[in-house]
């Protein structure tokens, strides 16, 4: 996932935020953030 590339506009951005929220609910949010940084 390319959170830093938002050339496709708000729709792409909303999609990424939705996926991120789902990961957080599953308890993987912190691990996912660490892997992206």
C-alpha positions as CSV (number, residue, x, y, z in Angstrom):
1,X,0.0,0.0,0.0
2,X,1.3,3.4,-0.9
3,X,-0.1,5.8,1.7
4,X,2.2,8.6,0.6
5,X,1.1,8.6,-3.0
6,X,-2.3,10.2,-3.3
7,X,-2.3,11.2,-6.9
8,X,-5.7,9.6,-7.4
9,X,-7.4,12.1,-5.1
10,X,-9.8,11.8,-2.1
11,X,-11.3,8.4,-3.2
12,X,-7.9,6.8,-3.0
13,X,-7.2,8.5,0.3
14,X,-10.5,7.4,1.8
15,X,-9.8,3.9,0.7
16,X,-6.4,3.8,2.5
17,X,-7.9,5.2,5.7
18,X,-10.6,2.6,5.6
19,X,-8.1,-0.2,5.2
20,X,-6.0,1.3,8.0
21,X,-9.0,1.5,10.3
22,X,-9.8,-2.2,9.7
23,X,-6.2,-3.2,10.5
24,X,-6.3,-1.2,13.7
25,X,-9.5,-3.0,14.7
26,X,-7.7,-6.3,14.2
27,X,-4.9,-5.1,16.4
28,X,-2.3,-4.8,13.7
29,X,-2.4,-1.0,13.4
30,X,0.8,-0.4,15.4
31,X,2.7,-3.1,13.6
32,X,1.5,-1.9,10.2
33,X,2.6,1.7,11.0
34,X,6.0,0.5,12.1
35,X,6.5,-1.4,8.9
36,X,5.5,1.6,6.8
37,X,8.0,3.9,8.5
